[in-house]
């Protein structure tokens, strides 16, 4: 997870924090479409999660 975040230009800590905040909102089990929005290569990840 951390290496995938790094390879996609994300701050690993920020991305993990983002996941821990967002995953509970998706329900059990989460549908595929909402999960795709939080993948590290998604265009919908908040900008502040990216490495500078």
mmCIF entry with sequence, helices, sheets and N, C-alpha, C, O atoms, coordinates in Angstrom:
data_MODEL
# 
_entry.id   MODEL 
# 
_entity.id                         1 
_entity.type                       polymer 
_entity.pdbx_number_of_molecules   1 
# 
_entity_poly.entity_id                      1 
_entity_poly.type                           'polypeptide(L)' 
_entity_poly.nstd_linkage                   no 
_entity_poly.nstd_monomer                   no 
_entity_poly.pdbx_seq_one_letter_code       
;(UNK)(UNK)(UNK)(UNK)(UNK)(UNK)(UNK)(UNK)(UNK)(UNK)(UNK)(UNK)(UNK)(UNK)(UNK)(UNK)
(UNK)(UNK)(UNK)(UNK)(UNK)(UNK)(UNK)(UNK)(UNK)(UNK)(UNK)(UNK)(UNK)(UNK)(UNK)(UNK)
(UNK)(UNK)(UNK)(UNK)(UNK)(UNK)(UNK)(UNK)(UNK)(UNK)(UNK)(UNK)(UNK)(UNK)(UNK)(UNK)
(UNK)(UNK)(UNK)(UNK)
;
_entity_poly.pdbx_seq_one_letter_code_can   XXXXXXXXXXXXXXXXXXXXXXXXXXXXXXXXXXXXXXXXXXXXXXXXXXXX 
_entity_poly.pdbx_strand_id                 A 
# 
loop_
_entity_poly_seq.entity_id 
_entity_poly_seq.num 
_entity_poly_seq.mon_id 
_entity_poly_seq.hetero 
1 1  UNK n 
1 2  UNK n 
1 3  UNK n 
1 4  UNK n 
1 5  UNK n 
1 6  UNK n 
1 7  UNK n 
1 8  UNK n 
1 9  UNK n 
1 10 UNK n 
1 11 UNK n 
1 12 UNK n 
1 13 UNK n 
1 14 UNK n 
1 15 UNK n 
1 16 UNK n 
1 17 UNK n 
1 18 UNK n 
1 19 UNK n 
1 20 UNK n 
1 21 UNK n 
1 22 UNK n 
1 23 UNK n 
1 24 UNK n 
1 25 UNK n 
1 26 UNK n 
1 27 UNK n 
1 28 UNK n 
1 29 UNK n 
1 30 UNK n 
1 31 UNK n 
1 32 UNK n 
1 33 UNK n 
1 34 UNK n 
1 35 UNK n 
1 36 UNK n 
1 37 UNK n 
1 38 UNK n 
1 39 UNK n 
1 40 UNK n 
1 41 UNK n 
1 42 UNK n 
1 43 UNK n 
1 44 UNK n 
1 45 UNK n 
1 46 UNK n 
1 47 UNK n 
1 48 UNK n 
1 49 UNK n 
1 50 UNK n 
1 51 UNK n 
1 52 UNK n 
# 
_struct_asym.id          A 
_struct_asym.entity_id   1 
# 
loop_
_struct_conf.conf_type_id 
_struct_conf.id 
_struct_conf.pdbx_PDB_helix_id 
_struct_conf.beg_label_comp_id 
_struct_conf.beg_label_asym_id 
_struct_conf.beg_label_seq_id 
_struct_conf.pdbx_beg_PDB_ins_code 
_struct_conf.end_label_comp_id 
_struct_conf.end_label_asym_id 
_struct_conf.end_label_seq_id 
_struct_conf.pdbx_end_PDB_ins_code 
_struct_conf.beg_auth_comp_id 
_struct_conf.beg_auth_asym_id 
_struct_conf.beg_auth_seq_id 
_struct_conf.end_auth_comp_id 
_struct_conf.end_auth_asym_id 
_struct_conf.end_auth_seq_id 
_struct_conf.pdbx_PDB_helix_class 
_struct_conf.details 
_struct_conf.pdbx_PDB_helix_length 
HELX_P HELX_P1 AA1 UNK A 2  ? UNK A 7  ? UNK A 2  UNK A 7  1 ? 6  
HELX_P HELX_P2 AA2 UNK A 12 ? UNK A 22 ? UNK A 12 UNK A 22 1 ? 11 
HELX_P HELX_P3 AA3 UNK A 23 ? UNK A 26 ? UNK A 23 UNK A 26 5 ? 4  
HELX_P HELX_P4 AA4 UNK A 32 ? UNK A 36 ? UNK A 32 UNK A 36 1 ? 5  
HELX_P HELX_P5 AA5 UNK A 47 ? UNK A 49 ? UNK A 47 UNK A 49 5 ? 3  
# 
_struct_conf_type.id          HELX_P 
_struct_conf_type.criteria    ? 
_struct_conf_type.reference   ? 
# 
loop_
_atom_site.group_PDB 
_atom_site.id 
_atom_site.type_symbol 
_atom_site.label_atom_id 
_atom_site.label_alt_id 
_atom_site.label_comp_id 
_atom_site.label_asym_id 
_atom_site.label_entity_id 
_atom_site.label_seq_id 
_atom_site.pdbx_PDB_ins_code 
_atom_site.Cartn_x 
_atom_site.Cartn_y 
_atom_site.Cartn_z 
_atom_site.occupancy 
_atom_site.B_iso_or_equiv 
_atom_site.pdbx_formal_charge 
_atom_site.auth_seq_id 
_atom_site.auth_comp_id 
_atom_site.auth_asym_id 
_atom_site.auth_atom_id 
_atom_site.pdbx_PDB_model_num 
ATOM 1   N N  . UNK A 1 1  ? 0.833   -1.179 0.000   1.00 0.00 ? 1  UNK A N  1 
ATOM 2   C CA . UNK A 1 1  ? 0.000   0.000  0.000   1.00 0.00 ? 1  UNK A CA 1 
ATOM 3   C C  . UNK A 1 1  ? 0.880   1.247  0.000   1.00 0.00 ? 1  UNK A C  1 
ATOM 4   O O  . UNK A 1 1  ? 0.649   2.176  -0.774  1.00 0.00 ? 1  UNK A O  1 
ATOM 5   N N  . UNK A 1 2  ? 1.884   1.263  0.865   1.00 0.00 ? 2  UNK A N  1 
ATOM 6   C CA . UNK A 1 2  ? 2.761   2.428  0.968   1.00 0.00 ? 2  UNK A CA 1 
ATOM 7   C C  . UNK A 1 2  ? 3.557   2.632  -0.313  1.00 0.00 ? 2  UNK A C  1 
ATOM 8   O O  . UNK A 1 2  ? 3.672   3.755  -0.802  1.00 0.00 ? 2  UNK A O  1 
ATOM 9   N N  . UNK A 1 3  ? 4.105   1.555  -0.855  1.00 0.00 ? 3  UNK A N  1 
ATOM 10  C CA . UNK A 1 3  ? 4.894   1.672  -2.082  1.00 0.00 ? 3  UNK A CA 1 
ATOM 11  C C  . UNK A 1 3  ? 4.028   2.095  -3.262  1.00 0.00 ? 3  UNK A C  1 
ATOM 12  O O  . UNK A 1 3  ? 4.473   2.867  -4.112  1.00 0.00 ? 3  UNK A O  1 
ATOM 13  N N  . UNK A 1 4  ? 2.816   1.604  -3.319  1.00 0.00 ? 4  UNK A N  1 
ATOM 14  C CA . UNK A 1 4  ? 1.904   2.003  -4.396  1.00 0.00 ? 4  UNK A CA 1 
ATOM 15  C C  . UNK A 1 4  ? 1.565   3.481  -4.275  1.00 0.00 ? 4  UNK A C  1 
ATOM 16  O O  . UNK A 1 4  ? 1.479   4.185  -5.282  1.00 0.00 ? 4  UNK A O  1 
ATOM 17  N N  . UNK A 1 5  ? 1.373   3.951  -3.058  1.00 0.00 ? 5  UNK A N  1 
ATOM 18  C CA . UNK A 1 5  ? 1.117   5.384  -2.839  1.00 0.00 ? 5  UNK A CA 1 
ATOM 19  C C  . UNK A 1 5  ? 2.310   6.198  -3.321  1.00 0.00 ? 5  UNK A C  1 
ATOM 20  O O  . UNK A 1 5  ? 2.133   7.192  -4.025  1.00 0.00 ? 5  UNK A O  1 
ATOM 21  N N  . UNK A 1 6  ? 3.523   5.792  -2.952  1.00 0.00 ? 6  UNK A N  1 
ATOM 22  C CA . UNK A 1 6  ? 4.726   6.521  -3.371  1.00 0.00 ? 6  UNK A CA 1 
ATOM 23  C C  . UNK A 1 6  ? 4.854   6.552  -4.883  1.00 0.00 ? 6  UNK A C  1 
ATOM 24  O O  . UNK A 1 6  ? 5.168   7.594  -5.459  1.00 0.00 ? 6  UNK A O  1 
ATOM 25  N N  . UNK A 1 7  ? 4.616   5.432  -5.524  1.00 0.00 ? 7  UNK A N  1 
ATOM 26  C CA . UNK A 1 7  ? 4.747   5.359  -6.988  1.00 0.00 ? 7  UNK A CA 1 
ATOM 27  C C  . UNK A 1 7  ? 3.719   6.223  -7.713  1.00 0.00 ? 7  UNK A C  1 
ATOM 28  O O  . UNK A 1 7  ? 3.901   6.583  -8.876  1.00 0.00 ? 7  UNK A O  1 
ATOM 29  N N  . UNK A 1 8  ? 2.649   6.546  -7.015  1.00 0.00 ? 8  UNK A N  1 
ATOM 30  C CA . UNK A 1 8  ? 1.628   7.409  -7.610  1.00 0.00 ? 8  UNK A CA 1 
ATOM 31  C C  . UNK A 1 8  ? 1.743   8.846  -7.122  1.00 0.00 ? 8  UNK A C  1 
ATOM 32  O O  . UNK A 1 8  ? 0.822   9.642  -7.306  1.00 0.00 ? 8  UNK A O  1 
ATOM 33  N N  . UNK A 1 9  ? 2.879   9.183  -6.496  1.00 0.00 ? 9  UNK A N  1 
ATOM 34  C CA . UNK A 1 9  ? 3.139   10.557 -6.090  1.00 0.00 ? 9  UNK A CA 1 
ATOM 35  C C  . UNK A 1 9  ? 2.394   11.007 -4.851  1.00 0.00 ? 9  UNK A C  1 
ATOM 36  O O  . UNK A 1 9  ? 2.259   12.207 -4.610  1.00 0.00 ? 9  UNK A O  1 
ATOM 37  N N  . UNK A 1 10 ? 1.908   10.059 -4.060  1.00 0.00 ? 10 UNK A N  1 
ATOM 38  C CA . UNK A 1 10 ? 1.159   10.408 -2.859  1.00 0.00 ? 10 UNK A CA 1 
ATOM 39  C C  . UNK A 1 10 ? 2.055   10.372 -1.632  1.00 0.00 ? 10 UNK A C  1 
ATOM 40  O O  . UNK A 1 10 ? 3.025   9.616  -1.579  1.00 0.00 ? 10 UNK A O  1 
ATOM 41  N N  . UNK A 1 11 ? 1.727   11.187 -0.658  1.00 0.00 ? 11 UNK A N  1 
ATOM 42  C CA . UNK A 1 11 ? 2.360   11.128 0.651   1.00 0.00 ? 11 UNK A CA 1 
ATOM 43  C C  . UNK A 1 11 ? 1.818   9.872  1.334   1.00 0.00 ? 11 UNK A C  1 
ATOM 44  O O  . UNK A 1 11 ? 0.618   9.804  1.600   1.00 0.00 ? 11 UNK A O  1 
ATOM 45  N N  . UNK A 1 12 ? 2.665   8.869  1.628   1.00 0.00 ? 12 UNK A N  1 
ATOM 46  C CA . UNK A 1 12 ? 2.166   7.602  2.183   1.00 0.00 ? 12 UNK A CA 1 
ATOM 47  C C  . UNK A 1 12 ? 1.362   7.773  3.476   1.00 0.00 ? 12 UNK A C  1 
ATOM 48  O O  . UNK A 1 12 ? 0.295   7.176  3.624   1.00 0.00 ? 12 UNK A O  1 
ATOM 49  N N  . UNK A 1 13 ? 1.865   8.580  4.405   1.00 0.00 ? 13 UNK A N  1 
ATOM 50  C CA . UNK A 1 13 ? 1.135   8.783  5.650   1.00 0.00 ? 13 UNK A CA 1 
ATOM 51  C C  . UNK A 1 13 ? -0.216  9.450  5.391   1.00 0.00 ? 13 UNK A C  1 
ATOM 52  O O  . UNK A 1 13 ? -1.241  9.028  5.927   1.00 0.00 ? 13 UNK A O  1 
ATOM 53  N N  . UNK A 1 14 ? -0.203  10.490 4.568   1.00 0.00 ? 14 UNK A N  1 
ATOM 54  C CA . UNK A 1 14 ? -1.442  11.191 4.245   1.00 0.00 ? 14 UNK A CA 1 
ATOM 55  C C  . UNK A 1 14 ? -2.441  10.294 3.547   1.00 0.00 ? 14 UNK A C  1 
ATOM 56  O O  . UNK A 1 14 ? -3.643  10.379 3.799   1.00 0.00 ? 14 UNK A O  1 
ATOM 57  N N  . UNK A 1 15 ? -1.943  9.425  2.660   1.00 0.00 ? 15 UNK A N  1 
ATOM 58  C CA . UNK A 1 15 ? -2.837  8.518  1.935   1.00 0.00 ? 15 UNK A CA 1 
ATOM 59  C C  . UNK A 1 15 ? -3.443  7.493  2.892   1.00 0.00 ? 15 UNK A C  1 
ATOM 60  O O  . UNK A 1 15 ? -4.640  7.214  2.821   1.00 0.00 ? 15 UNK A O  1 
ATOM 61  N N  . UNK A 1 16 ? -2.631  6.933  3.784   1.00 0.00 ? 16 UNK A N  1 
ATOM 62  C CA . UNK A 1 16 ? -3.168  5.968  4.750   1.00 0.00 ? 16 UNK A CA 1 
ATOM 63  C C  . UNK A 1 16 ? -4.195  6.629  5.662   1.00 0.00 ? 16 UNK A C  1 
ATOM 64  O O  . UNK A 1 16 ? -5.224  6.032  5.977   1.00 0.00 ? 16 UNK A O  1 
ATOM 65  N N  . UNK A 1 17 ? -3.921  7.848  6.083   1.00 0.00 ? 17 UNK A N  1 
ATOM 66  C CA . UNK A 1 17 ? -4.884  8.581  6.899   1.00 0.00 ? 17 UNK A CA 1 
ATOM 67  C C  . UNK A 1 17 ? -6.182  8.803  6.118   1.00 0.00 ? 17 UNK A C  1 
ATOM 68  O O  . UNK A 1 17 ? -7.277  8.632  6.654   1.00 0.00 ? 17 UNK A O  1 
ATOM 69  N N  . UNK A 1 18 ? -6.045  9.180  4.861   1.00 0.00 ? 18 UNK A N  1 
ATOM 70  C CA . UNK A 1 18 ? -7.206  9.364  3.983   1.00 0.00 ? 18 UNK A CA 1 
ATOM 71  C C  . UNK A 1 18 ? -8.023  8.070  3.903   1.00 0.00 ? 18 UNK A C  1 
ATOM 72  O O  . UNK A 1 18 ? -9.247  8.096  4.028   1.00 0.00 ? 18 UNK A O  1 
ATOM 73  N N  . UNK A 1 19 ? -7.337  6.934  3.694   1.00 0.00 ? 19 UNK A N  1 
ATOM 74  C CA . UNK A 1 19 ? -8.034  5.643  3.604   1.00 0.00 ? 19 UNK A CA 1 
ATOM 75  C C  . UNK A 1 19 ? -8.770  5.313  4.894   1.00 0.00 ? 19 UNK A C  1 
ATOM 76  O O  . UNK A 1 19 ? -9.915  4.862  4.867   1.00 0.00 ? 19 UNK A O  1 
ATOM 77  N N  . UNK A 1 20 ? -8.109  5.539  6.024   1.00 0.00 ? 20 UNK A N  1 
ATOM 78  C CA . UNK A 1 20 ? -8.746  5.233  7.304   1.00 0.00 ? 20 UNK A CA 1 
ATOM 79  C C  . UNK A 1 20 ? -9.971  6.099  7.563   1.00 0.00 ? 20 UNK A C  1 
ATOM 80  O O  . UNK A 1 20 ? -10.876 5.691  8.291   1.00 0.00 ? 20 UNK A O  1 
ATOM 81  N N  . UNK A 1 21 ? -10.007 7.274  6.982   1.00 0.00 ? 21 UNK A N  1 
ATOM 82  C CA . UNK A 1 21 ? -11.165 8.147  7.126   1.00 0.00 ? 21 UNK A CA 1 
ATOM 83  C C  . UNK A 1 21 ? -12.268 7.782  6.145   1.00 0.00 ? 21 UNK A C  1 
ATOM 84  O O  . UNK A 1 21 ? -13.449 7.879  6.476   1.00 0.00 ? 21 UNK A O  1 
ATOM 85  N N  . UNK A 1 22 ? -11.892 7.361  4.940   1.00 0.00 ? 22 UNK A N  1 
ATOM 86  C CA . UNK A 1 22 ? -12.879 7.128  3.885   1.00 0.00 ? 22 UNK A CA 1 
ATOM 87  C C  . UNK A 1 22 ? -13.455 5.713  3.858   1.00 0.00 ? 22 UNK A C  1 
ATOM 88  O O  . UNK A 1 22 ? -14.638 5.544  3.562   1.00 0.00 ? 22 UNK A O  1 
ATOM 89  N N  . UNK A 1 23 ? -12.658 4.705  4.158   1.00 0.00 ? 23 UNK A N  1 
ATOM 90  C CA . UNK A 1 23 ? -13.138 3.325  4.062   1.00 0.00 ? 23 UNK A CA 1 
ATOM 91  C C  . UNK A 1 23 ? -14.379 3.046  4.909   1.00 0.00 ? 23 UNK A C  1 
ATOM 92  O O  . UNK A 1 23 ? -15.289 2.375  4.423   1.00 0.00 ? 23 UNK A O  1 
ATOM 93  N N  . UNK A 1 24 ? -14.458 3.526  6.143   1.00 0.00 ? 24 UNK A N  1 
ATOM 94  C CA . UNK A 1 24 ? -15.678 3.264  6.918   1.00 0.00 ? 24 UNK A CA 1 
ATOM 95  C C  . UNK A 1 24 ? -16.942 3.874  6.292   1.00 0.00 ? 24 UNK A C  1 
ATOM 96  O O  . UNK A 1 24 ? -18.045 3.384  6.531   1.00 0.00 ? 24 UNK A O  1 
ATOM 97  N N  . UNK A 1 25 ? -16.791 4.911  5.513   1.00 0.00 ? 25 UNK A N  1 
ATOM 98  C CA . UNK A 1 25 ? -17.934 5.571  4.869   1.00 0.00 ? 25 UNK A CA 1 
ATOM 99  C C  . UNK A 1 25 ? -18.502 4.758  3.714   1.00 0.00 ? 25 UNK A C  1 
ATOM 100 O O  . UNK A 1 25 ? -19.630 5.000  3.285   1.00 0.00 ? 25 UNK A O  1 
ATOM 101 N N  . UNK A 1 26 ? -17.734 3.794  3.204   1.00 0.00 ? 26 UNK A N  1 
ATOM 102 C CA . UNK A 1 26 ? -18.143 3.055  2.014   1.00 0.00 ? 26 UNK A CA 1 
ATOM 103 C C  . UNK A 1 26 ? -19.078 1.894  2.302   1.00 0.00 ? 26 UNK A C  1 
ATOM 104 O O  . UNK A 1 26 ? -19.669 1.340  1.376   1.00 0.00 ? 26 UNK A O  1 
ATOM 105 N N  . UNK A 1 27 ? -19.226 1.513  3.563   1.00 0.00 ? 27 UNK A N  1 
ATOM 106 C CA . UNK A 1 27 ? -20.138 0.435  3.916   1.00 0.00 ? 27 UNK A CA 1 
ATOM 107 C C  . UNK A 1 27 ? -19.480 -0.927 3.817   1.00 0.00 ? 27 UNK A C  1 
ATOM 108 O O  . UNK A 1 27 ? -18.312 -1.050 3.449   1.00 0.00 ? 27 UNK A O  1 
ATOM 109 N N  . UNK A 1 28 ? -20.258 -1.947 4.153   1.00 0.00 ? 28 UNK A N  1 
ATOM 110 C CA . UNK A 1 28 ? -19.765 -3.326 4.138   1.00 0.00 ? 28 UNK A CA 1 
ATOM 111 C C  . UNK A 1 28 ? -20.660 -4.169 3.263   1.00 0.00 ? 28 UNK A C  1 
ATOM 112 O O  . UNK A 1 28 ? -21.868 -4.180 3.502   1.00 0.00 ? 28 UNK A O  1 
ATOM 113 N N  . UNK A 1 29 ? -20.183 -4.846 2.309   1.00 0.00 ? 29 UNK A N  1 
ATOM 114 C CA . UNK A 1 29 ? -18.893 -4.628 1.642   1.00 0.00 ? 29 UNK A CA 1 
ATOM 115 C C  . UNK A 1 29 ? -19.002 -3.425 0.713   1.00 0.00 ? 29 UNK A C  1 
ATOM 116 O O  . UNK A 1 29 ? -20.076 -3.155 0.175   1.00 0.00 ? 29 UNK A O  1 
ATOM 117 N N  . UNK A 1 30 ? -17.919 -2.712 0.521   1.00 0.00 ? 30 UNK A N  1 
ATOM 118 C CA . UNK A 1 30 ? -17.989 -1.542 -0.371  1.00 0.00 ? 30 UNK A CA 1 
ATOM 119 C C  . UNK A 1 30 ? -18.182 -1.957 -1.818  1.00 0.00 ? 30 UNK A C  1 
ATOM 120 O O  . UNK A 1 30 ? -17.645 -2.974 -2.257  1.00 0.00 ? 30 UNK A O  1 
ATOM 121 N N  . UNK A 1 31 ? -18.937 -1.182 -2.544  1.00 0.00 ? 31 UNK A N  1 
ATOM 122 C CA . UNK A 1 31 ? -19.135 -1.434 -3.970  1.00 0.00 ? 31 UNK A CA 1 
ATOM 123 C C  . UNK A 1 31 ? -17.846 -1.099 -4.720  1.00 0.00 ? 31 UNK A C  1 
ATOM 124 O O  . UNK A 1 31 ? -17.005 -0.352 -4.219  1.00 0.00 ? 31 UNK A O  1 
ATOM 125 N N  . UNK A 1 32 ? -17.701 -1.646 -5.903  1.00 0.00 ? 32 UNK A N  1 
ATOM 126 C CA . UNK A 1 32 ? -16.474 -1.461 -6.674  1.00 0.00 ? 32 UNK A CA 1 
ATOM 127 C C  . UNK A 1 32 ? -16.244 -0.008 -7.072  1.00 0.00 ? 32 UNK A C  1 
ATOM 128 O O  . UNK A 1 32 ? -15.118 0.480  -6.979  1.00 0.00 ? 32 UNK A O  1 
ATOM 129 N N  . UNK A 1 33 ? -17.278 0.689  -7.510  1.00 0.00 ? 33 UNK A N  1 
ATOM 130 C CA . UNK A 1 33 ? -17.112 2.072  -7.978  1.00 0.00 ? 33 UNK A CA 1 
ATOM 131 C C  . UNK A 1 33 ? -16.584 3.014  -6.885  1.00 0.00 ? 33 UNK A C  1 
ATOM 132 O O  . UNK A 1 33 ? -15.643 3.764  -7.144  1.00 0.00 ? 33 UNK A O  1 
ATOM 133 N N  . UNK A 1 34 ? -17.155 3.000  -5.680  1.00 0.00 ? 34 UNK A N  1 
ATOM 134 C CA . UNK A 1 34 ? -16.584 3.874  -4.641  1.00 0.00 ? 34 UNK A CA 1 
ATOM 135 C C  . UNK A 1 34 ? -15.142 3.510  -4.291  1.00 0.00 ? 34 UNK A C  1 
ATOM 136 O O  . UNK A 1 34 ? -14.340 4.392  -3.982  1.00 0.00 ? 34 UNK A O  1 
ATOM 137 N N  . UNK A 1 35 ? -14.810 2.237  -4.337  1.00 0.00 ? 35 UNK A N  1 
ATOM 138 C CA . UNK A 1 35 ? -13.432 1.827  -4.062  1.00 0.00 ? 35 UNK A CA 1 
ATOM 139 C C  . UNK A 1 35 ? -12.476 2.387  -5.100  1.00 0.00 ? 35 UNK A C  1 
ATOM 140 O O  . UNK A 1 35 ? -11.368 2.805  -4.763  1.00 0.00 ? 35 UNK A O  1 
ATOM 141 N N  . UNK A 1 36 ? -12.890 2.400  -6.347  1.00 0.00 ? 36 UNK A N  1 
ATOM 142 C CA . UNK A 1 36 ? -12.034 2.904  -7.414  1.00 0.00 ? 36 UNK A CA 1 
ATOM 143 C C  . UNK A 1 36 ? -11.693 4.381  -7.207  1.00 0.00 ? 36 UNK A C  1 
ATOM 144 O O  . UNK A 1 36 ? -10.641 4.840  -7.651  1.00 0.00 ? 36 UNK A O  1 
ATOM 145 N N  . UNK A 1 37 ? -12.564 5.116  -6.543  1.00 0.00 ? 37 UNK A N  1 
ATOM 146 C CA . UNK A 1 37 ? -12.322 6.539  -6.305  1.00 0.00 ? 37 UNK A CA 1 
ATOM 147 C C  . UNK A 1 37 ? -11.238 6.790  -5.271  1.00 0.00 ? 37 UNK A C  1 
ATOM 148 O O  . UNK A 1 37 ? -10.706 7.898  -5.201  1.00 0.00 ? 37 UNK A O  1 
ATOM 149 N N  . UNK A 1 38 ? -10.894 5.782  -4.461  1.00 0.00 ? 38 UNK A N  1 
ATOM 150 C CA . UNK A 1 38 ? -9.867  5.990  -3.438  1.00 0.00 ? 38 UNK A CA 1 
ATOM 151 C C  . UNK A 1 38 ? -8.578  5.220  -3.738  1.00 0.00 ? 38 UNK A C  1 
ATOM 152 O O  . UNK A 1 38 ? -7.654  5.230  -2.924  1.00 0.00 ? 38 UNK A O  1 
ATOM 153 N N  . UNK A 1 39 ? -8.504  4.554  -4.890  1.00 0.00 ? 39 UNK A N  1 
ATOM 154 C CA . UNK A 1 39 ? -7.251  3.906  -5.276  1.00 0.00 ? 39 UNK A CA 1 
ATOM 155 C C  . UNK A 1 39 ? -6.178  4.964  -5.453  1.00 0.00 ? 39 UNK A C  1 
ATOM 156 O O  . UNK A 1 39 ? -6.496  6.100  -5.804  1.00 0.00 ? 39 UNK A O  1 
ATOM 157 N N  . UNK A 1 40 ? -4.911  4.625  -5.218  1.00 0.00 ? 40 UNK A N  1 
ATOM 158 C CA . UNK A 1 40 ? -3.840  5.628  -5.301  1.00 0.00 ? 40 UNK A CA 1 
ATOM 159 C C  . UNK A 1 40 ? -3.686  6.262  -6.680  1.00 0.00 ? 40 UNK A C  1 
ATOM 160 O O  . UNK A 1 40 ? -3.147  7.364  -6.779  1.00 0.00 ? 40 UNK A O  1 
ATOM 161 N N  . UNK A 1 41 ? -4.127  5.623  -7.717  1.00 0.00 ? 41 UNK A N  1 
ATOM 162 C CA . UNK A 1 41 ? -3.987  6.181  -9.066  1.00 0.00 ? 41 UNK A CA 1 
ATOM 163 C C  . UNK A 1 41 ? -5.243  6.935  -9.508  1.00 0.00 ? 41 UNK A C  1 
ATOM 164 O O  . UNK A 1 41 ? -5.333  7.372  -10.655 1.00 0.00 ? 41 UNK A O  1 
ATOM 165 N N  . UNK A 1 42 ? -6.194  7.085  -8.616  1.00 0.00 ? 42 UNK A N  1 
ATOM 166 C CA . UNK A 1 42 ? -7.436  7.787  -8.931  1.00 0.00 ? 42 UNK A CA 1 
ATOM 167 C C  . UNK A 1 42 ? -7.208  9.296  -9.033  1.00 0.00 ? 42 UNK A C  1 
ATOM 168 O O  . UNK A 1 42 ? -6.353  9.858  -8.348  1.00 0.00 ? 42 UNK A O  1 
ATOM 169 N N  . UNK A 1 43 ? -7.974  9.924  -9.883  1.00 0.00 ? 43 UNK A N  1 
ATOM 170 C CA . UNK A 1 43 ? -7.910  11.386 -10.040 1.00 0.00 ? 43 UNK A CA 1 
ATOM 171 C C  . UNK A 1 43 ? -8.727  12.111 -8.976  1.00 0.00 ? 43 UNK A C  1 
ATOM 172 O O  . UNK A 1 43 ? -8.748  13.342 -8.945  1.00 0.00 ? 43 UNK A O  1 
ATOM 173 N N  . UNK A 1 44 ? -9.395  11.366 -8.112  1.00 0.00 ? 44 UNK A N  1 
ATOM 174 C CA . UNK A 1 44 ? -10.265 11.999 -7.119  1.00 0.00 ? 44 UNK A CA 1 
ATOM 175 C C  . UNK A 1 44 ? -9.623  12.089 -5.737  1.00 0.00 ? 44 UNK A C  1 
ATOM 176 O O  . UNK A 1 44 ? -10.273 12.527 -4.788  1.00 0.00 ? 44 UNK A O  1 
ATOM 177 N N  . UNK A 1 45 ? -8.358  11.681 -5.607  1.00 0.00 ? 45 UNK A N  1 
ATOM 178 C CA . UNK A 1 45 ? -7.656  11.795 -4.325  1.00 0.00 ? 45 UNK A CA 1 
ATOM 179 C C  . UNK A 1 45 ? -7.438  13.297 -4.068  1.00 0.00 ? 45 UNK A C  1 
ATOM 180 O O  . UNK A 1 45 ? -7.023  14.021 -4.973  1.00 0.00 ? 45 UNK A O  1 
ATOM 181 N N  . UNK A 1 46 ? -7.712  13.766 -2.845  1.00 0.00 ? 46 UNK A N  1 
ATOM 182 C CA . UNK A 1 46 ? -7.505  15.187 -2.547  1.00 0.00 ? 46 UNK A CA 1 
ATOM 183 C C  . UNK A 1 46 ? -6.056  15.633 -2.821  1.00 0.00 ? 46 UNK A C  1 
ATOM 184 O O  . UNK A 1 46 ? -5.116  14.889 -2.542  1.00 0.00 ? 46 UNK A O  1 
ATOM 185 N N  . UNK A 1 47 ? -5.886  16.804 -3.350  1.00 0.00 ? 47 UNK A N  1 
ATOM 186 C CA . UNK A 1 47 ? -4.583  17.322 -3.756  1.00 0.00 ? 47 UNK A CA 1 
ATOM 187 C C  . UNK A 1 47 ? -3.614  17.379 -2.576  1.00 0.00 ? 47 UNK A C  1 
ATOM 188 O O  . UNK A 1 47 ? -2.417  17.157 -2.756  1.00 0.00 ? 47 UNK A O  1 
ATOM 189 N N  . UNK A 1 48 ? -4.107  17.669 -1.385  1.00 0.00 ? 48 UNK A N  1 
ATOM 190 C CA . UNK A 1 48 ? -3.210  17.808 -0.238  1.00 0.00 ? 48 UNK A CA 1 
ATOM 191 C C  . UNK A 1 48 ? -2.550  16.490 0.153   1.00 0.00 ? 48 UNK A C  1 
ATOM 192 O O  . UNK A 1 48 ? -1.666  16.492 1.010   1.00 0.00 ? 48 UNK A O  1 
ATOM 193 N N  . UNK A 1 49 ? -2.932  15.399 -0.423  1.00 0.00 ? 49 UNK A N  1 
ATOM 194 C CA . UNK A 1 49 ? -2.331  14.090 -0.143  1.00 0.00 ? 49 UNK A CA 1 
ATOM 195 C C  . UNK A 1 49 ? -1.099  13.829 -1.013  1.00 0.00 ? 49 UNK A C  1 
ATOM 196 O O  . UNK A 1 49 ? -0.377  12.858 -0.785  1.00 0.00 ? 49 UNK A O  1 
ATOM 197 N N  . UNK A 1 50 ? -0.855  14.684 -2.001  1.00 0.00 ? 50 UNK A N  1 
ATOM 198 C CA . UNK A 1 50 ? 0.247   14.472 -2.924  1.00 0.00 ? 50 UNK A CA 1 
ATOM 199 C C  . UNK A 1 50 ? 1.550   14.993 -2.375  1.00 0.00 ? 50 UNK A C  1 
ATOM 200 O O  . UNK A 1 50 ? 1.577   15.973 -1.630  1.00 0.00 ? 50 UNK A O  1 
ATOM 201 N N  . UNK A 1 51 ? 2.637   14.331 -2.746  1.00 0.00 ? 51 UNK A N  1 
ATOM 202 C CA . UNK A 1 51 ? 3.979   14.786 -2.371  1.00 0.00 ? 51 UNK A CA 1 
ATOM 203 C C  . UNK A 1 51 ? 4.278   16.085 -3.091  1.00 0.00 ? 51 UNK A C  1 
ATOM 204 O O  . UNK A 1 51 ? 3.792   16.311 -4.199  1.00 0.00 ? 51 UNK A O  1 
ATOM 205 N N  . UNK A 1 52 ? 5.064   16.926 -2.479  1.00 0.00 ? 52 UNK A N  1 
ATOM 206 C CA . UNK A 1 52 ? 5.458   18.177 -3.132  1.00 0.00 ? 52 UNK A CA 1 
ATOM 207 C C  . UNK A 1 52 ? 6.908   18.138 -3.530  1.00 0.00 ? 52 UNK A C  1 
ATOM 208 O O  . UNK A 1 52 ? 7.419   19.105 -4.094  1.00 0.00 ? 52 UNK A O  1 
# 
